[in-house]
Amino acid sequence: MKQKKDQRVLVWCNEEEHLKTTIIDALFFSLKLGKELCFFANYHSDNEKKMFQQRIQLYAEIIKKDFPSLPVSVLLLEGKLSHLMQELSDKYDSILLFCGDKMTNYLMKAFYKSVFPFFFSKRKNNTQPSFKKVIIPIDFRKNTKEATLWGSYLGRFANSDVCLLKATGKNTDERHKVDEIVAFVQKLYSQFLFKFWVKDGKHNSWGIHSEGLKLADDYDLLIFAGSLNISALDQLFNPFEKKIINSNTQTPILLINPKKELCVLCD
């Protein structure tokens, strides 16, 4: 098993827009989770490599100066981001990727191949984040448990309060599945000392994520699992997670890929 210090929090530095806030959020997670902070870029030419090398080395030096006890590294890999997901996980022990504030088609292709979450920094200021209050929509999919696992990490290591927004609806089978997941999460969370509660939502599993987005202004972080299956209509009009992430919310979003078995934090 990998040691705690071996795992890395990645900051994707290919895009400079919103990067300062992204670095601040990534720094918070690295410090709270006790993980290495890694400034990462992928390139396609020698000129790109040289440009990104200078950029990420500068960022790393600034953080090392201000946080001398934090492990900080830089990483440059050649190729498309979507082609590097397995290598980032298996070889470099990445557990989280901070990638700006928008979900692009380029990022979406990479996300669906990842075994670690993608973080979207939506705050419009550069103040130190707290992530004191976290909201997690609970639908009927078993993969929702992966999102709640990250809620437990924040509760345990960052002293966050976690709200489980429970889907409702007329479908008895779906309600039963949601109840089972909520019961599982309550049992898991009860092992720890952080504050959590269940809030009954007004929508079923198909609308609970949008409801979570509407409530997100009162929280510091929204966590949810993305699409399990992408239909032709989703490809044409964009899957729901892209619509939610690219909305005008100023609440950061942690997105879980339900298609893969998620990597687990070593603690």
C-alpha positions in Angstrom: 0.0 0.0 0.0 1.2 3.5 -0.8 2.2 5.7 2.1 0.3 8.9 2.8 3.2 11.0 1.7 3.3 9.3 -1.7 -0.1 10.5 -2.9 -0.3 13.7 -4.9 -2.8 16.5 -5.4 -2.4 17.8 -9.0 -2.8 21.3 -10.2 -3.3 21.3 -14.0 -1.4 24.4 -15.2 -2.1 24.3 -18.9 -4.7 27.1 -18.5 -3.8 30.2 -16.7 -7.3 31.6 -16.3 -8.6 31.3 -12.7 -5.3 29.5 -11.9 -4.5 31.6 -8.8 -7.7 30.5 -7.0 -7.2 27.0 -8.2 -3.7 26.9 -6.6 -5.1 28.3 -3.4 -7.8 25.6 -3.2 -5.3 22.8 -4.1 -3.0 24.1 -1.4 -5.8 23.8 1.2 -6.4 20.2 0.3 -2.7 19.3 0.3 -2.2 20.8 3.7 -5.4 19.3 5.3 -5.0 15.8 3.7 -1.2 15.7 4.2 -0.5 15.1 0.5 2.2 16.3 -1.9 1.2 19.3 -4.0 2.2 18.7 -7.7 2.2 21.4 -10.4 1.4 19.4 -13.6 1.2 20.2 -17.3 0.9 18.1 -20.4 2.6 19.2 -23.6 2.7 18.3 -27.4 5.9 20.0 -28.5 9.3 21.0 -27.3 8.3 24.7 -27.2 5.2 23.9 -25.1 7.4 21.8 -22.8 9.8 24.7 -22.3 7.0 27.2 -21.7 5.2 25.0 -19.1 8.4 24.0 -17.4 9.2 27.7 -16.6 5.6 28.3 -15.5 5.1 25.4 -13.2 8.7 25.7 -11.7 7.9 29.3 -10.7 4.7 28.3 -9.0 6.4 25.5 -7.2 9.2 27.8 -5.9 6.7 30.3 -4.6 4.8 27.6 -2.6 8.0 26.1 -1.3 9.1 29.4 0.0 5.8 30.1 1.8 5.2 26.5 3.0 8.7 24.9 3.5 7.4 21.8 5.2 4.9 20.9 2.4 6.2 18.4 -0.2 6.0 20.2 -3.6 6.9 18.9 -7.0 6.5 19.6 -10.7 5.5 17.1 -13.4 5.5 17.4 -17.2 4.1 14.6 -19.4 3.8 14.4 -23.2 0.4 13.7 -24.8 -3.3 14.4 -24.5 -4.6 14.7 -21.0 -7.2 11.9 -21.6 -4.3 9.5 -22.6 -2.4 10.3 -19.4 -5.1 9.4 -16.8 -3.9 5.9 -16.1 -0.3 6.9 -15.9 -1.2 9.8 -13.5 -2.9 7.3 -11.2 -0.7 4.2 -11.4 2.7 5.7 -11.7 2.4 9.1 -10.0 -0.3 8.1 -7.3 -2.5 11.1 -8.1 -5.7 11.3 -6.0 -7.2 14.6 -7.1 -6.9 17.0 -10.1 -7.6 20.8 -9.8 -8.4 22.1 -13.2 -9.8 25.6 -13.2 -13.4 26.6 -13.1 -15.0 25.2 -16.4 -15.6 21.8 -17.7 -14.5 21.8 -21.4 -14.9 18.9 -23.8 -11.1 18.3 -23.5 -11.4 17.9 -19.7 -14.5 15.9 -20.0 -12.8 13.2 -22.1 -10.1 13.0 -19.5 -12.5 12.9 -16.6 -14.4 9.8 -17.9 -11.0 7.9 -17.9 -10.0 9.0 -14.4 -10.0 7.1 -11.1 -9.7 10.3 -9.1 -12.0 13.3 -8.8 -11.8 16.6 -10.7 -12.1 19.8 -8.7 -13.5 23.0 -10.2 -12.6 26.2 -8.3 -15.5 28.5 -8.7 -14.8 31.2 -6.2 -14.2 34.7 -7.6 -11.8 35.9 -5.0 -8.4 34.7 -3.8 -9.1 34.6 -0.1 -8.2 31.5 1.9 -10.9 28.9 1.6 -12.4 27.1 4.5 -14.8 24.4 3.0 -16.6 24.5 6.3 -19.9 23.4 4.9 -20.2 20.7 2.2 -23.4 19.5 0.4 -23.7 16.1 -1.3 -26.8 15.2 -3.3 -27.8 11.6 -2.7 -29.5 9.7 -5.6 -30.3 6.0 -6.0 -27.0 5.1 -7.7 -24.5 3.0 -5.7 -21.8 5.2 -7.1 -23.1 8.1 -4.9 -21.2 6.4 -2.0 -18.0 7.5 -3.7 -19.0 11.1 -3.4 -19.9 10.6 0.3 -16.5 9.1 0.9 -14.9 12.4 -0.1 -17.3 14.1 2.3 -15.9 11.9 5.1 -12.4 12.9 4.2 -13.3 16.6 4.5 -15.1 16.0 7.7 -12.2 14.1 9.3 -9.3 16.1 8.1 -10.7 19.6 7.5 -13.4 19.6 10.2 -16.1 20.2 7.6 -19.8 19.9 8.2 -21.6 17.7 5.7 -25.2 17.9 4.4 -26.6 14.9 2.7 -29.3 16.1 0.3 -31.6 13.2 0.0 -33.6 12.5 -3.2 -37.3 11.9 -2.9 -40.0 10.8 -5.5 -42.9 8.5 -6.2 -40.9 5.6 -7.4 -40.8 3.1 -4.5 -37.8 1.2 -5.7 -35.7 4.4 -6.2 -36.7 5.6 -2.7 -35.7 2.3 -1.2 -32.3 2.5 -2.9 -31.8 6.1 -1.7 -32.8 5.1 1.9 -30.2 2.2 1.8 -27.4 4.6 0.7 -28.3 7.2 3.3 -28.3 4.5 6.0 -24.9 3.3 4.8 -23.5 6.8 4.9 -24.9 7.6 8.3 -23.3 4.4 9.7 -19.9 5.4 8.1 -20.0 9.0 9.2 -21.0 8.0 12.8 -17.6 6.5 13.2 -16.1 9.9 13.1 -16.5 13.2 15.1 -17.5 15.7 12.4 -21.0 17.1 12.1 -23.4 15.8 9.4 -27.1 15.8 8.8 -29.7 14.6 6.2 -31.9 17.1 4.4 -34.9 15.9 2.5 -34.8 17.2 -1.0 -37.8 18.2 -3.2 -36.7 16.3 -6.3 -36.1 12.7 -7.3 -32.8 11.3 -8.3 -32.9 12.9 -11.7 -33.3 16.4 -10.3 -31.6 16.3 -7.0 -28.2 17.5 -8.4 -29.8 20.6 -9.9 -31.5 21.2 -6.5 -28.1 20.8 -4.8 -26.7 23.5 -7.2 -29.5 25.9 -6.2 -28.7 25.4 -2.5 -24.9 25.5 -3.1 -24.7 29.3 -2.5 -25.1 28.5 1.2 -22.3 26.0 1.2 -18.5 26.0 0.5 -18.4 22.9 -1.7 -20.7 20.8 -3.8 -19.7 17.1 -4.3 -21.5 14.8 -6.7 -21.0 11.8 -9.0 -21.3 12.4 -12.8 -23.1 10.5 -15.5 -22.9 6.7 -15.4 -24.0 6.4 -19.0 -23.7 9.0 -21.7 -26.5 8.9 -24.2 -26.6 10.3 -27.8 -28.7 13.2 -26.5 -26.1 13.9 -23.7 -23.4 14.0 -26.3 -25.4 16.5 -28.3 -26.6 18.7 -25.5 -23.9 18.0 -22.9 -24.3 15.7 -19.8 -25.8 17.2 -16.7 -22.5 17.5 -14.8 -21.1 19.8 -17.5 -24.2 22.0 -17.3 -23.9 22.2 -13.5 -20.2 22.9 -13.4 -20.4 25.6 -16.1 -23.3 27.3 -14.4 -22.8 30.7 -12.7 -22.4 29.2 -9.2 -19.5 30.6 -7.1 -19.4 27.4 -5.1 -16.5 25.0 -5.9 -17.4 21.6 -7.2 -15.8 18.2 -6.6 -16.8 15.8 -9.4 -16.6 12.0 -9.0 -16.4 9.7 -12.0 -18.9 6.8 -11.4 -17.6 4.8 -14.3 -14.3 3.9 -12.5 -13.4 2.4 -9.1 -12.2 5.4 -7.2 -8.8 5.5 -5.7 -8.8 5.6 -1.9 -6.9 8.0 0.3 -4.0 6.5 2.3 -4.2 7.9 5.8 
